[in-house]
Amino acid sequence: MYNAQFWANAWAEYRQSGNKRRPDPQAREEFWNHFSGRYAKHNDDNRQIHQDIIDNLAAQGAVQAGDTLLDIGCGPGTYALPLAAKGVKVTGLDTAGQMLAALKDKALKTGLSAMITTRKADWNDLPSEPSYDIAFAAKSPAINDYDSLMKMTKIARKFCCLIGFAGRHTLELRHLLWEKLLQEPAPAPSFDIIYPLNILYQEGYRPNLSFYSYSNSEQEPLNYLWEHYTRYFSMLGVSGPDVEAGIHSFLQERAVDGYCTEKSATTVGVMWWKVN
Protein backbone atom coordinates (compact mmCIF):
# COMPACT_ATOMS: atom_id res chain seq x y z
CA MET A 1 0.00 0.00 0.00
CA TYR A 2 1.29 3.45 -0.89
CA ASN A 3 1.19 4.87 2.63
CA ALA A 4 3.61 7.31 4.25
CA GLN A 5 5.94 4.48 5.32
CA PHE A 6 6.15 3.23 1.73
CA TRP A 7 7.32 6.64 0.56
CA ALA A 8 9.67 7.04 3.53
CA ASN A 9 11.31 3.72 2.61
CA ALA A 10 11.40 4.67 -1.08
CA TRP A 11 13.13 7.95 -0.17
CA ALA A 12 15.74 6.08 1.89
CA GLU A 13 16.33 3.60 -0.95
CA TYR A 14 16.66 6.42 -3.47
CA ARG A 15 19.30 8.14 -1.37
CA GLN A 16 21.20 4.89 -0.80
CA SER A 17 21.12 3.92 -4.48
CA GLY A 18 22.55 7.28 -5.58
CA ASN A 19 25.84 8.78 -4.51
CA LYS A 20 27.38 6.41 -1.96
CA ARG A 21 30.35 8.73 -1.45
CA ARG A 22 28.84 10.99 1.17
CA PRO A 23 30.98 13.45 3.14
CA ASP A 24 30.74 13.60 6.89
CA PRO A 25 29.12 16.77 8.25
CA GLN A 26 32.45 18.29 9.32
CA ALA A 27 33.97 17.86 5.84
CA ARG A 28 30.87 19.43 4.26
CA GLU A 29 31.03 22.37 6.66
CA GLU A 30 34.70 23.01 5.89
CA PHE A 31 34.05 22.84 2.14
CA TRP A 32 31.25 25.40 2.22
CA ASN A 33 33.11 27.63 4.63
CA HIS A 34 36.00 27.81 2.18
CA PHE A 35 33.81 28.70 -0.82
CA SER A 36 31.19 30.83 0.92
CA GLY A 37 32.25 34.02 -0.89
CA ARG A 38 32.03 32.45 -4.33
CA TYR A 39 28.71 30.84 -3.49
CA ALA A 40 27.35 34.23 -2.47
CA LYS A 41 28.45 35.63 -5.85
CA HIS A 42 26.59 32.85 -7.65
CA ASN A 43 23.50 33.80 -5.67
CA ASP A 44 23.81 37.34 -7.00
CA ASP A 45 24.06 36.00 -10.55
CA ASN A 46 20.86 33.96 -10.06
CA ARG A 47 19.02 36.55 -8.00
CA GLN A 48 16.02 36.82 -10.32
CA ILE A 49 14.91 33.18 -10.06
CA HIS A 50 15.13 33.33 -6.26
CA GLN A 51 13.18 36.60 -6.26
CA ASP A 52 10.50 35.09 -8.52
CA ILE A 53 10.05 32.17 -6.13
CA ILE A 54 9.67 34.42 -3.09
CA ASP A 55 7.33 36.80 -4.97
CA ASN A 56 5.08 33.87 -5.86
CA LEU A 57 5.10 32.50 -2.31
CA ALA A 58 4.08 35.94 -1.05
CA ALA A 59 1.35 36.22 -3.69
CA GLN A 60 -0.06 32.86 -2.56
CA GLY A 61 -0.05 33.94 1.09
CA ALA A 62 2.60 31.42 2.16
CA VAL A 63 4.81 34.22 3.55
CA GLN A 64 3.65 37.56 4.88
CA ALA A 65 5.25 40.65 6.36
CA GLY A 66 5.67 40.21 10.09
CA ASP A 67 5.98 36.43 9.95
CA THR A 68 8.85 34.80 11.82
CA LEU A 69 10.68 32.25 9.67
CA LEU A 70 13.44 29.69 10.26
CA ASP A 71 15.60 29.24 7.17
CA ILE A 72 17.16 25.79 7.62
CA GLY A 73 20.57 25.64 5.93
CA CYS A 74 20.36 29.28 4.90
CA GLY A 75 23.85 29.53 3.35
CA PRO A 76 24.81 33.10 2.41
CA GLY A 77 21.19 34.24 2.21
CA THR A 78 19.93 32.81 -1.07
CA TYR A 79 16.34 33.13 0.16
CA ALA A 80 16.81 34.82 3.54
CA LEU A 81 17.58 38.15 1.88
CA PRO A 82 14.55 38.35 -0.47
CA LEU A 83 12.34 37.06 2.37
CA ALA A 84 13.61 39.79 4.69
CA ALA A 85 12.97 42.35 1.96
CA LYS A 86 9.31 41.25 2.09
CA GLY A 87 9.15 42.15 5.79
CA VAL A 88 9.64 38.58 7.06
CA LYS A 89 11.69 38.23 10.26
CA VAL A 90 14.23 35.59 9.27
CA THR A 91 16.43 33.41 11.47
CA GLY A 92 19.16 31.94 9.28
CA LEU A 93 20.30 28.55 10.57
CA ASP A 94 23.53 26.97 9.33
CA THR A 95 26.51 25.00 10.63
CA ALA A 96 28.97 26.84 8.35
CA GLY A 97 30.10 30.00 10.12
CA GLN A 98 31.51 31.60 6.97
CA MET A 99 28.15 31.21 5.23
CA LEU A 100 26.49 33.04 8.12
CA ALA A 101 29.19 35.73 7.98
CA ALA A 102 28.48 36.21 4.27
CA LEU A 103 24.76 36.53 5.04
CA LYS A 104 25.33 39.12 7.76
CA ASP A 105 27.63 41.12 5.50
CA LYS A 106 25.08 41.13 2.68
CA ALA A 107 22.26 42.01 5.07
CA LEU A 108 24.28 44.97 6.33
CA LYS A 109 24.99 46.22 2.80
CA THR A 110 21.34 45.93 1.77
CA GLY A 111 19.90 47.51 4.91
CA LEU A 112 18.23 44.29 6.07
CA SER A 113 20.20 43.59 9.26
CA ALA A 114 17.22 44.39 11.48
CA MET A 115 15.19 41.67 9.76
CA ILE A 116 17.78 38.87 9.87
CA THR A 117 19.20 36.92 12.81
CA THR A 118 21.81 34.21 12.32
CA ARG A 119 22.16 31.05 14.36
CA LYS A 120 25.11 28.66 14.07
CA ALA A 121 23.61 25.32 15.02
CA ASP A 122 22.69 21.89 13.71
CA TRP A 123 19.06 21.41 12.69
CA ASN A 124 19.04 18.05 14.48
CA ASP A 125 19.78 19.76 17.79
CA LEU A 126 16.77 22.09 17.70
CA PRO A 127 13.79 21.07 19.85
CA SER A 128 10.70 19.89 17.96
CA GLU A 129 8.31 22.56 19.23
CA PRO A 130 6.39 25.38 17.54
CA SER A 131 8.88 28.26 17.58
CA TYR A 132 8.37 30.04 14.24
CA ASP A 133 5.44 30.93 12.02
CA ILE A 134 7.20 29.31 9.04
CA ALA A 135 9.77 26.53 8.66
CA PHE A 136 11.65 26.97 5.38
CA ALA A 137 14.36 24.86 3.71
CA ALA A 138 15.83 25.16 0.22
CA LYS A 139 18.11 22.42 -1.15
CA SER A 140 19.15 21.75 2.41
CA PRO A 141 20.77 18.39 3.24
CA ALA A 142 19.20 18.73 6.70
CA ILE A 143 15.80 17.66 5.30
CA ASN A 144 16.58 14.18 4.05
CA ASP A 145 14.09 11.70 5.50
CA TYR A 146 10.65 11.24 7.08
CA ASP A 147 11.68 12.40 10.56
CA SER A 148 13.43 15.59 9.43
CA LEU A 149 10.46 16.44 7.20
CA MET A 150 7.94 15.91 9.99
CA LYS A 151 10.09 18.00 12.32
CA MET A 152 9.44 20.99 10.05
CA THR A 153 5.70 20.64 10.72
CA LYS A 154 6.33 20.56 14.50
CA ILE A 155 8.48 23.71 14.54
CA ALA A 156 6.13 25.78 12.36
CA ARG A 157 2.94 27.40 13.63
CA LYS A 158 1.47 28.32 10.24
CA PHE A 159 3.25 27.05 7.13
CA CYS A 160 6.20 25.04 5.90
CA CYS A 161 8.05 25.53 2.64
CA LEU A 162 10.47 23.05 1.08
CA ILE A 163 12.45 23.66 -2.12
CA GLY A 164 14.36 20.82 -3.75
CA PHE A 165 15.44 19.28 -7.01
CA ALA A 166 12.75 17.86 -9.27
CA GLY A 167 14.49 15.44 -11.60
CA ARG A 168 18.09 15.61 -12.65
CA HIS A 169 20.33 18.55 -11.82
CA THR A 170 23.08 18.90 -14.42
CA LEU A 171 26.42 20.51 -13.59
CA GLU A 172 28.45 19.76 -16.70
CA LEU A 173 32.04 19.96 -15.46
CA ARG A 174 31.29 18.06 -12.27
CA HIS A 175 29.59 15.27 -14.15
CA LEU A 176 32.38 14.95 -16.70
CA LEU A 177 35.02 14.98 -13.97
CA TRP A 178 33.12 12.33 -12.02
CA GLU A 179 33.11 10.04 -15.06
CA LYS A 180 36.81 10.70 -15.70
CA LEU A 181 38.03 10.18 -12.13
CA LEU A 182 35.69 7.42 -10.96
CA GLN A 183 34.92 5.65 -14.23
CA GLU A 184 31.22 5.62 -13.48
CA PRO A 185 28.18 7.78 -14.30
CA ALA A 186 27.68 10.82 -12.10
CA PRO A 187 24.94 10.23 -9.51
CA ALA A 188 21.56 11.90 -9.50
CA PRO A 189 20.86 14.47 -6.76
CA SER A 190 20.34 12.87 -3.36
CA PHE A 191 17.01 14.72 -3.06
CA ASP A 192 13.90 14.61 -5.22
CA ILE A 193 10.73 16.49 -4.31
CA ILE A 194 8.53 13.52 -5.23
CA TYR A 195 9.30 11.73 -1.94
CA PRO A 196 8.42 14.44 0.60
CA LEU A 197 5.43 15.38 -1.58
CA ASN A 198 3.94 11.91 -1.31
CA ILE A 199 4.80 11.54 2.37
CA LEU A 200 2.96 14.77 3.16
CA TYR A 201 -0.04 13.75 1.05
CA GLN A 202 -0.29 10.40 2.83
CA GLU A 203 -0.03 12.16 6.19
CA GLY A 204 -3.08 14.26 5.36
CA TYR A 205 -1.43 17.47 4.15
CA ARG A 206 -2.28 18.97 0.76
CA PRO A 207 0.90 20.69 -0.45
CA ASN A 208 0.93 23.40 -3.07
CA LEU A 209 3.64 22.66 -5.67
CA SER A 210 5.20 24.77 -8.43
CA PHE A 211 8.17 24.03 -10.69
CA TYR A 212 10.91 26.35 -11.87
CA SER A 213 13.50 25.52 -14.52
CA TYR A 214 16.60 27.57 -15.18
CA SER A 215 20.06 27.22 -16.68
CA ASN A 216 23.35 29.06 -16.44
CA SER A 217 26.63 29.37 -18.27
CA GLU A 218 29.36 30.89 -16.10
CA GLN A 219 32.93 31.82 -17.00
CA GLU A 220 34.98 30.67 -14.02
CA PRO A 221 38.73 31.16 -13.42
CA LEU A 222 40.72 27.98 -14.03
CA ASN A 223 42.52 28.22 -10.68
CA TYR A 224 39.24 28.59 -8.79
CA LEU A 225 37.69 25.57 -10.49
CA TRP A 226 40.80 23.48 -9.90
CA GLU A 227 40.74 24.24 -6.17
CA HIS A 228 36.97 23.84 -5.97
CA TYR A 229 36.89 20.42 -7.58
CA THR A 230 40.03 19.22 -5.84
CA ARG A 231 38.39 20.02 -2.51
CA TYR A 232 35.03 18.66 -3.65
CA PHE A 233 36.36 15.24 -4.59
CA SER A 234 38.68 15.15 -1.57
CA MET A 235 35.58 15.74 0.59
CA LEU A 236 34.18 12.53 -0.96
CA GLY A 237 37.36 10.55 -0.28
CA VAL A 238 38.85 10.90 -3.78
CA SER A 239 42.21 12.61 -3.40
CA GLY A 240 45.93 12.43 -4.03
CA PRO A 241 48.50 13.80 -6.52
CA ASP A 242 47.08 11.80 -9.44
CA VAL A 243 43.57 13.11 -8.78
CA GLU A 244 44.78 16.71 -8.54
CA ALA A 245 46.78 16.34 -11.75
CA GLY A 246 43.81 14.74 -13.52
CA ILE A 247 41.49 17.57 -12.52
CA HIS A 248 44.01 20.19 -13.61
CA SER A 249 44.64 18.62 -17.02
CA PHE A 250 40.89 18.15 -17.60
CA LEU A 251 40.22 21.83 -16.89
CA GLN A 252 43.30 23.03 -18.74
CA GLU A 253 42.09 21.34 -21.93
CA ARG A 254 38.87 23.34 -21.72
CA ALA A 255 40.31 26.67 -20.59
CA VAL A 256 40.41 29.75 -22.79
CA ASP A 257 42.50 32.65 -21.52
CA GLY A 258 42.50 31.14 -18.03
CA TYR A 259 38.72 30.60 -17.82
CA CYS A 260 36.45 27.57 -18.18
CA THR A 261 32.75 27.48 -18.96
CA GLU A 262 30.62 25.90 -16.23
CA LYS A 263 27.14 25.03 -17.54
CA SER A 264 24.23 23.98 -15.37
CA ALA A 265 20.57 23.12 -15.86
CA THR A 266 18.16 22.74 -12.96
CA THR A 267 14.50 22.19 -12.20
CA VAL A 268 13.31 22.71 -8.64
CA GLY A 269 10.01 22.03 -6.98
CA VAL A 270 8.74 24.68 -4.56
CA MET A 271 6.30 23.12 -2.12
CA TRP A 272 4.43 24.76 0.75
CA TRP A 273 1.68 23.55 3.04
CA LYS A 274 -0.35 24.48 6.12
CA VAL A 275 0.76 22.70 9.26
CA ASN A 276 -2.76 22.26 10.62
Buried (B, 14 or more C-beta within 10 A) or exposed (E): EEEBEEBBEBBBEBBEEBBEEBBEEEBBBBBBBBBBEBBBEBBEEBEEBBBBBBEBBBEEEBBBEEBBBBBBBBBBBBBBBBBBBBEBBBBBBBBBBBBBBBBBBBBEEBEBBEBBBBEEEEBEEBEEEEBBBBBBBBBBBBBBBBEBBBBBBBBBBBBBBBBBBBBEBBBBBBBEBBEEBBEEEBBBBBBBBBBBBBBBBBBEBEBBBBEBEBEBEBEBBBEBBBBBBBBBBBBBEBEEEEBBEBBBEBBEEBBEEEBBEBEBBBBBBBBBBBBE
